[in-house]
């Protein structure tokens, strides 16, 4: 089980995290957070992975043009990039397609997920923290349960200049204490990245972990 959680694909921490789990000849698939009519984000992400010597060769979104064959091809890639975007929209589409079993099996077979911002958040047990990074539940989504692929929640694009104090206070006000105790919140700036495996978490840069009581650095 290997997942990379990032805020910005261009950061040195993100690139180091990805390079530590994938070889330069790796092939990846791309799962869009919403339909991309011109696939501009996909093509831009292809360029970013090419700089790492990796190929991003298959695009799939869950809204239009979705097929079982497309999903099967995605699940045969060595790694899958879950794109950033609207977290509530992404989660709604993931829930509609009922992908938990397929994605869990993919991880158990040795597949790797790379979640960018919203893409990382939907892998977690809940996206309840999404308003803290500016997302709005414009869909009126009532079920905020994510895929639950790891026992942590994730907040991208964090301003950690105060050591995460303000965000941890805001998180404690927004989220239930029991949720934070069971699934601690990873605070990740654009300069940070985190790898999650069965052995635990490995931080790149200076990400933090908040369990509702205290803040801890992720080494």
N, C-alpha and C positions, 0 to 999 in steps of 0.2 A: 504494500500500500504506500504509494508515494504521491503527494500533492504539493505543488508549489503555489503559494499565495502571494500575489504582488499587487502593487498600486500603479506602477509605471514600468512598462516593458523596457524602456530605454535606460533605466537606472543601472548603475554598476552593480548594485546588490542583486537586482533581478536577474541580470545576465549571469552573474556568478552562481546564483542559485540554480538557474536552468542548466548551465554548463556542468554543474556538479552531478546532475541526474541523467543527462542525455549526452550522447556522443555527437560529434559534429556532423555525422551522416544520418542523423535521426530523421524520420519522417513523421509529420504531425498533421492532424486534422483540425479544423476550425469550426466551433459551434457558435453561431452568432447569437447575440442577446435579443435581437429583433431582426426583422427582415431588412436586408440591405439592398435596395434596388440596383445600385451601381457597384456594390461590393467594394466601396472605397476603403472602408476600415479593414476589410479582409486583405486587400492588396497592400495596404500600408503595413499590416502585420507580417505579410509574406516577406517584405523587404527587411523588416527588423530581424526576423529569424534567419534570413539569408546571410545577414552580417555575422551570425553565429555559426554559419556553415550548415544550417539545418533547412530542410524543405517542408514548407507548409503547402500541401498539395490538394486538400479536399475541403470544400466549403459546404456547410449545412446550416440551415436555419429551421426553426421549429414552426414557423408561421406559414410560409409559402414554399411550394416545391418540395415539401418533406415527404420522403418515402422510406420504406423499410430498407430498401437497398442502400439508400444514402446513409442511413443509420448504421447498417452493417459495415459499410466501408469505413465510416468514422471509427467504429469500435475495433477495427483491424489496424488502426494507426498505432505506432509506438507510443505516441502521446497525443493528448487532445487539449487544444487551447480553448478555454471558455472565455469569450470576449467580454469586455466591459460594456457599460450602457445603462439602461434603465433596469434597476434591480427588481422592481415589482413586476415589470413586464416579463423579464427573463424568467422569474420564478413561476409566474402564471403559465407560461408556455411549457416549462419543464413539468409542472404539475399536470397539465392537460395531456401531455404525451406519456406520463407515467413511466419515467425513465430510471427510477431508483434501482430496480432490480438489475437492469442492464448495466448501469454505471457501477454498481457495487461489484458485479461479476467482472467487469472490465478491470477494476482495481485489483481484485483477487487474482486475476490472471497475469498481473504484472504491468498493466497499463499505467500511464502517468497522466495526471491532470495538472494543467497549468491554468490557474484561475486569475484573471485580471479584473480587479475591482469587483464589479457586479458578478463576474464569473466566479470569483473566489467566494463571494458571499452566498451564492446559491448552493455551494457545496456543503455549507455548514448546517447545523440543526435549525437555525432560525435567522431571518433577515430583520428582526425587530430593531436592530441598531441602525438600519438604513437611513432614517431621518437625520442621524447625526452627521452624515456626509452629504446632506442636501437632497436626498431622494424623497419624492412625494408619492404617496399611495393613491395616485390618480385613478387607478382601476377599482379602488375600494376593496382590495384583496383582503379577505378575512382570515385566510389560512396562511400564516407567515412561516410555516415550517419548510425548511429547505431539504436538501437531499440527505443531510445527516451523515455525510461520508467521513467526518472527523468530529471529535468531541470538543470543538471550540467554535466560537463565533468570531467574526472578522469584520474589522472596520478599516477601510482604506482611506488614503488621502488625509491622514491625520496631521494636524499641527502639533508636534511634540516639543515645541520650543520651551514649554513650561514643565517638561518632564512628564507630560500626560495628565497633569492634575485636573485641568479644566474638563477634558474629555471624560475622564473617569467619573467626575462629579455628575456631568450630564448623563452619562450612561447609567449611573446609579439611580438617577431621577426617572429616566425613561423606561428602564428595563427592570423586571422583577428580580429581587435579590436571589431567589432560588434558581432562576435561569442562569445568572452570572456565576453562582457557586457550582452549578452542574456543568455548565459550558462556558468557561472563562473567555473573555473578549480579547482578541489580539488587536492591538493598536499598531497600525502600519502606515508610516509616512510614504511619500513617493520615492524616498531614498532607501526604503527598507524592503525586505522580502523574508518569507518564512517557508521552510520545508516541513511538511507534516508527514510522519511515517508511523508505523506501529510502535516504534521506539520513543516517539514523542516529537517535540518541536525543535527545529534548529533555526536560529535567526541569522540574517545577513543585514548588516547595518545596525540599527538600534531599535528594533521593534520592542514593544512592551506587552505584558499580559496583565489583565485586570480581572480579578475574581469577585468583584463586588466589595472587597475589603481593602486589599492592597495592590500595589503595582510591582511588577517584577520584570527585570530585563531578560530578554531571550538571547542567550549566547549561541 
